């Protein structure tokens, strides 16, 4: 957003108005600003400056009140130019450190982190689970079940053990399954799931005529096993009830749209992908996100890093009148903490 060129006095009035609105959630009048701020200005002067700010699109007047409220553009100017961030308290950081167990698999850690972030911010929090193409296969076992079913035990990324049941084209005996396990472990252990799929499964499907019985078995088993390994939650949420607590009756329809978006995931994941590609904290205030469901809310995110690579993002969704001075550094510190735990 292009930052408007406004005077120091206008900046002071805008800052006072937004701070009052964040605190009380009510439209702010010129008299309140004149009485409560340190600017030593008359109500008439404040009123004139507020009219200029409204022309610039930084504040607006609800039809039900003579006071003003900040627009998304006004909040953006406030965040970019007027706030002084407040570092998280040692108590908050220590609380999260003590409740994150580095021995948990990444998916469980993401859930733990989401719950903790929601607790310390009183907002909806979300943490993306590392993408499947970053998963490294360490070991795989196939065990026979009845009715053409096979239990697949997959070890990913050192300690993440997953059990899946796949349906196969025919019934396999223990010897066949052991051969398949041995072949994959010998030739592909240590490779990414994405590479194994490309080299093993996709390659076999392109040349079915040349496959012997062993390779047919591998194709049947490996295809289902890698599908199972890749089908993970994209992100985990916590604290959805916090949005209900802060949303007024006029926002309930918008809130239903957001909860639908949580279920569908596609639009929100597209937005989170954009956040993952950027360094540091990213904010989408109101309509900046381009998604109607977030029109009255703010999304604050920061990427987390594993072995020098951005592997996902975490963040919070809350009202536009959130305490940005506290939330922004808290999300940043949380992403760094999560990176440290995952790197352990």
Protein Blocks (a to p, Z undefined) as FASTA:
>chain_A
ZZddddfklmmmmmmmmmmmmmnopacdfklmmmmmcnopafklmmmmmmmmmmnopacc
dfkbcbdcddfklmmmmmmmmpccddddfklmmmmmmmpcfkbcfklmmmmmmmmmmmmn
opacddddddfklpccfbdcddddehhiacddddeehiaccddddddfbdcdfklmmmmm
mmmmmmmgoiafklmmmmmmmmmmmmmmlpcfklmmmmmmmmmmmmmmmmccfbdcehkl
mmmmmpcfklmmmmmmmmmmmmnommmmmmmmmmmmpgcjdddehjlnopaklmmcccdd
ddddeehiafbdcdddddfkbcfklmmmmmmmmmmmmmmmmmZZ
